[in-house]
Amino acid sequence: MTNDPTCVRVRFAPSPTGMLHLGGARTAIYNWAFARSQGGTFILRIEDTDPERSTEENTQIILRAMRWLGLDWDEGPEVGGASGPYFQTERASTYAAALEELKAKGAAYPCFCTKERLDACRAEAECEQGGYAGYDGLCRSVSADEAAARISAGEPHVWRLRVPEGHGPIEFDDAVYGHMSFPADVMDDLILVRSDGSPTYNFAVVCDDANMGITHVIRGDDHLSNTPRQILIYEALGMEVPTFAHLPMILGPDGKKLSKRHGATNVEDYRDRGFVSDAMVNYLALLGWSLDGETTVISRDVLASEFSLDRISKKDAVFDEEKLAWLDGVYIREMDAGKWLDVAAPWLAYAHHLGDAAPAGASVASSASKDEQKARLEALIAPWEEVAPESWQGLLADVADRRAWHARIHPLIVERQTTFNELPDKLAYLFWGPRVVLDEKSVSKVLLKEGGRADEALRICREVLADESIPWEAEPLQEACRAKGEAAEIKPKLLFQPLRVAICGNQVSPPLFESIELMPREDVLARIDAVVAKVLS
Ligand code: GLU
């Protein structure tokens, strides 16, 4: 396949040795956005040649994370394509064919050096000035006949690239870093195929990129030192060298390379913590690229039409979770009820699960301090994993079946949330039915408040809420309560706060009467009765 620069073909090539981390996700986003903006093809290739560390489970996790991010691939696992297969383990015959070609050209030779010899060379060189400069080329001079005889005698060997003598510097124009030049005489004869017949990373990646007609290799700059070696392989194969674009690193706030030490680094951790995937894509896209140097909210569509390699920065980017959280809030507030509900569904199902788990009648739960609250939120990570699969399906089905009712929750909460995993905790009260779980602090501060008139307030409100002649809607209910409270000379705050605690369990909650409107009358009355019986009598 020849490279037609007018027809962009890019690939994201993760190794399934772990989950999709943030750096990998950014690389995937840039490849995807570049393909989309150029009307090109985005290929997903799984580099599973490391048998010890690659797992099918990790592959599935990576595909799932890609789908969650909305990065659809045109060729790759599950979708197929003309340049497949898309798993390196299924491409062994292509590497074997490439090796045969190099052998035929005299560009690859077998190396019989033992590990002991190579280790000794390295140790010796490291004691000398200048250090180890790579393989010394001993087996270059083994004659073809001798090599053939040793191979047929079963002597273990690897295959190395014969770097042409007198090769000038290896140069290329990186789309991010500009002109790069590496002296060829420091490149040793790199291994292409190991003694077990498996291809090395550099060899497999070049064979694949060449055979798949990749025009642009966009990847992390941790691969920059591999690039001159890969260029030597392209040259040996007589294949066109693609354009390279190496991406700057992503650092943690402390200026060190982003790692587990900085907290969550897996994409799915962010999904499980309730972040919106559009916000995630937007935020990761900005770690090293900018639209115009100032716009921060960039939709997927704009990214897919405006992305360009020339606006990728050379400077390392800093991952700042606070900025991500801010952007997440922006995306949440922009959602209409339908879109919100699509994302909120599993979290509402979990709120429902928590609601079902509330004890009968009125119960008191100890107030959580800020830290405890945070810990509780963290414990809600991937909440669906702790619900039995069959009941989980039932809860999700309920959200889908009663979409109109669930969509009415949207205006109650949308201004108050920054991530979706806050919803179960904040909304469980909507799903308690006739039960109520009272926050301990709210009980003492509101229901048992000195000089308060909680029992009277609840009695007044109960009368209104039991009156079937008043429409079951927030405004008329609230107005009727207010009028009755005024007649009894109870200030609105002293009237409504006890009701809020009795219905929502907490002195802080989403709008009270809008919540009441969403619940059946008998549940609302039952909660008031349970609170009066438990706390006020
Ligand atoms: N499989 C390599 C990695 O996960 C990527 C190789 C490349 O992009 O050239 O680091």
Boltz pocket constraint, residues with backbone or C-beta under 6 A from the ligand:
constraints:
  - pocket:
      binder: B
      contacts: [[A, 11], [A, 13], [A, 14], [A, 15], [A, 47], [A, 205], [A, 218], [A, 219], [A, 220], [A, 223]]
      max_distance: 6.0
